[in-house]
Amino acid sequence: MIEDLAVANLLKNHTLARAISDASWRMFREFLTYKCFWYGRELIVNDRWFPSTRLCSQCGHLGKKLPLNVREWTCLCGAVHDRDVNAACNTLAAGLAVKACGADARPQRGNLRPGQSAVKQETRRATAGIPVR
């Protein structure tokens, strides 16, 4: 499970551009894709707009945007989060939800399905609904 990043946008930050371009993230993703195919695994890539950093991994509250210099933040539920550890927990949880349920990794918005999380859908038996004699 990895998070898709807009590397071209990250390179616009001139103080980090050299370090980011030296990291060769695109090649790393290609290697992961190749290895997953080789070993019969599935590589799950989270959407680049998934708010992994500002989504509370404890209660699911979506916080406000955080500037890059904020390394720790406190949620309304009282949980104190390290920015990177929280993002890793959310990326893992979203990837597992996609794997188990086929659900979208993004949090629900508005009143689409309030209070409902993704649930694994079991197929119905062919004999469901037929009375037993």
C-alpha beads as a LAMMPS data file, in Angstrom:
LAMMPS data file: protein, C-alpha beads

133 atoms
132 bonds

1 atom types
1 bond types

-500.0 500.0 xlo xhi
-500.0 500.0 ylo yhi
-500.0 500.0 zlo zhi

Masses

1 110.0

Atoms # bond

1 1 1 0.000 0.000 0.000
2 1 1 1.463 3.284 -1.088
3 1 1 0.226 6.812 -1.461
4 1 1 0.256 8.398 -4.893
5 1 1 2.124 11.694 -4.855
6 1 1 2.247 14.540 -7.347
7 1 1 6.034 14.630 -7.562
8 1 1 5.963 17.396 -10.179
9 1 1 4.136 19.616 -7.683
10 1 1 6.576 18.700 -4.925
11 1 1 9.464 19.790 -7.140
12 1 1 8.059 23.336 -7.188
13 1 1 9.336 23.756 -3.633
14 1 1 12.846 24.982 -4.468
15 1 1 14.305 24.203 -1.049
16 1 1 13.360 20.519 -1.333
17 1 1 13.460 20.023 -5.108
18 1 1 16.952 18.543 -5.278
19 1 1 16.389 16.078 -2.442
20 1 1 13.028 15.035 -3.909
21 1 1 14.387 14.517 -7.406
22 1 1 17.359 12.551 -6.045
23 1 1 15.008 10.172 -4.247
24 1 1 13.809 8.676 -7.564
25 1 1 10.301 7.990 -6.296
26 1 1 8.943 7.081 -9.728
27 1 1 11.509 4.318 -10.144
28 1 1 10.725 3.035 -6.631
29 1 1 7.039 2.765 -7.544
30 1 1 7.910 0.922 -10.765
31 1 1 10.029 -1.529 -8.776
32 1 1 7.183 -2.107 -6.312
33 1 1 4.747 -2.699 -9.169
34 1 1 7.119 -5.154 -10.826
35 1 1 7.815 -7.053 -7.593
36 1 1 4.112 -7.268 -6.717
37 1 1 3.374 -8.690 -10.162
38 1 1 6.317 -11.090 -9.866
39 1 1 5.117 -12.507 -6.529
40 1 1 1.400 -12.428 -7.389
41 1 1 0.561 -9.599 -5.002
42 1 1 -1.622 -6.550 -5.453
43 1 1 -0.195 -3.054 -5.090
44 1 1 -2.845 -0.715 -3.689
45 1 1 -2.245 2.954 -4.448
46 1 1 -4.156 5.545 -2.436
47 1 1 -5.462 8.600 -4.214
48 1 1 -3.156 11.623 -4.050
49 1 1 -6.014 13.696 -2.623
50 1 1 -6.634 11.294 0.284
51 1 1 -6.199 13.434 3.446
52 1 1 -3.961 10.937 5.264
53 1 1 -2.127 13.572 7.303
54 1 1 -5.100 15.483 8.694
55 1 1 -7.534 12.590 9.175
56 1 1 -7.529 11.400 12.803
57 1 1 -6.623 7.712 12.880
58 1 1 -8.450 7.319 16.216
59 1 1 -11.880 8.864 15.626
60 1 1 -11.933 9.673 11.876
61 1 1 -12.344 13.439 12.323
62 1 1 -11.088 15.399 9.313
63 1 1 -9.066 18.339 10.608
64 1 1 -8.099 21.567 8.910
65 1 1 -5.199 21.830 6.489
66 1 1 -1.814 21.722 8.179
67 1 1 1.234 23.684 7.058
68 1 1 4.365 21.603 6.502
69 1 1 6.106 22.977 9.596
70 1 1 3.425 21.467 11.896
71 1 1 4.810 18.055 12.851
72 1 1 2.347 17.214 15.653
73 1 1 -1.310 18.070 16.080
74 1 1 -4.103 17.328 18.528
75 1 1 -7.517 16.105 17.398
76 1 1 -10.817 17.147 18.958
77 1 1 -11.023 13.673 20.543
78 1 1 -7.811 14.422 22.481
79 1 1 -5.470 12.166 20.510
80 1 1 -2.038 13.670 19.834
81 1 1 -0.696 12.689 16.408
82 1 1 2.715 12.794 14.823
83 1 1 2.077 13.917 11.253
84 1 1 3.951 11.077 9.518
85 1 1 2.877 8.267 11.857
86 1 1 -0.766 9.307 11.552
87 1 1 -0.482 9.400 7.754
88 1 1 1.055 5.914 7.764
89 1 1 -1.777 4.555 9.952
90 1 1 -4.409 6.103 7.678
91 1 1 -2.707 4.835 4.518
92 1 1 -2.612 1.313 5.940
93 1 1 -6.253 1.460 7.056
94 1 1 -7.404 2.792 3.680
95 1 1 -5.450 0.113 1.832
96 1 1 -6.918 -2.635 4.011
97 1 1 -10.427 -1.245 3.418
98 1 1 -9.860 -1.334 -0.329
99 1 1 -8.515 -4.882 -0.114
100 1 1 -11.247 -6.237 2.158
101 1 1 -14.294 -4.364 0.899
102 1 1 -13.407 -2.961 -2.477
103 1 1 -14.359 0.373 -0.958
104 1 1 -13.087 3.758 -1.962
105 1 1 -10.245 4.919 0.266
106 1 1 -11.557 8.468 0.600
107 1 1 -13.588 9.454 3.668
108 1 1 -17.308 9.968 3.128
109 1 1 -18.373 13.540 2.417
110 1 1 -21.512 15.341 3.375
111 1 1 -24.632 13.240 3.725
112 1 1 -23.853 10.586 1.128
113 1 1 -23.811 7.791 3.709
114 1 1 -23.581 9.449 7.091
115 1 1 -22.143 7.321 9.876
116 1 1 -21.646 4.271 7.693
117 1 1 -18.256 2.819 6.921
118 1 1 -17.448 0.373 4.178
119 1 1 -18.815 -3.085 4.840
120 1 1 -17.747 -6.244 3.076
121 1 1 -20.593 -7.380 0.887
122 1 1 -21.190 -11.122 1.048
123 1 1 -22.851 -12.736 -1.948
124 1 1 -26.261 -14.234 -1.289
125 1 1 -26.724 -17.972 -1.532
126 1 1 -28.648 -19.193 -4.555
127 1 1 -31.233 -20.707 -2.206
128 1 1 -31.772 -17.515 -0.184
129 1 1 -35.450 -16.710 0.195
130 1 1 -36.668 -20.183 -0.690
131 1 1 -38.672 -21.651 2.208
132 1 1 -37.267 -24.828 3.731
133 1 1 -39.756 -27.777 3.910

Bonds

1 1 1 2
2 1 2 3
3 1 3 4
4 1 4 5
5 1 5 6
6 1 6 7
7 1 7 8
8 1 8 9
9 1 9 10
10 1 10 11
11 1 11 12
12 1 12 13
13 1 13 14
14 1 14 15
15 1 15 16
16 1 16 17
17 1 17 18
18 1 18 19
19 1 19 20
20 1 20 21
21 1 21 22
22 1 22 23
23 1 23 24
24 1 24 25
25 1 25 26
26 1 26 27
27 1 27 28
28 1 28 29
29 1 29 30
30 1 30 31
31 1 31 32
32 1 32 33
33 1 33 34
34 1 34 35
35 1 35 36
36 1 36 37
37 1 37 38
38 1 38 39
39 1 39 40
40 1 40 41
41 1 41 42
42 1 42 43
43 1 43 44
44 1 44 45
45 1 45 46
46 1 46 47
47 1 47 48
48 1 48 49
49 1 49 50
50 1 50 51
51 1 51 52
52 1 52 53
53 1 53 54
54 1 54 55
55 1 55 56
56 1 56 57
57 1 57 58
58 1 58 59
59 1 59 60
60 1 60 61
61 1 61 62
62 1 62 63
63 1 63 64
64 1 64 65
65 1 65 66
66 1 66 67
67 1 67 68
68 1 68 69
69 1 69 70
70 1 70 71
71 1 71 72
72 1 72 73
73 1 73 74
74 1 74 75
75 1 75 76
76 1 76 77
77 1 77 78
78 1 78 79
79 1 79 80
80 1 80 81
81 1 81 82
82 1 82 83
83 1 83 84
84 1 84 85
85 1 85 86
86 1 86 87
87 1 87 88
88 1 88 89
89 1 89 90
90 1 90 91
91 1 91 92
92 1 92 93
93 1 93 94
94 1 94 95
95 1 95 96
96 1 96 97
97 1 97 98
98 1 98 99
99 1 99 100
100 1 100 101
101 1 101 102
102 1 102 103
103 1 103 104
104 1 104 105
105 1 105 106
106 1 106 107
107 1 107 108
108 1 108 109
109 1 109 110
110 1 110 111
111 1 111 112
112 1 112 113
113 1 113 114
114 1 114 115
115 1 115 116
116 1 116 117
117 1 117 118
118 1 118 119
119 1 119 120
120 1 120 121
121 1 121 122
122 1 122 123
123 1 123 124
124 1 124 125
125 1 125 126
126 1 126 127
127 1 127 128
128 1 128 129
129 1 129 130
130 1 130 131
131 1 131 132
132 1 132 133
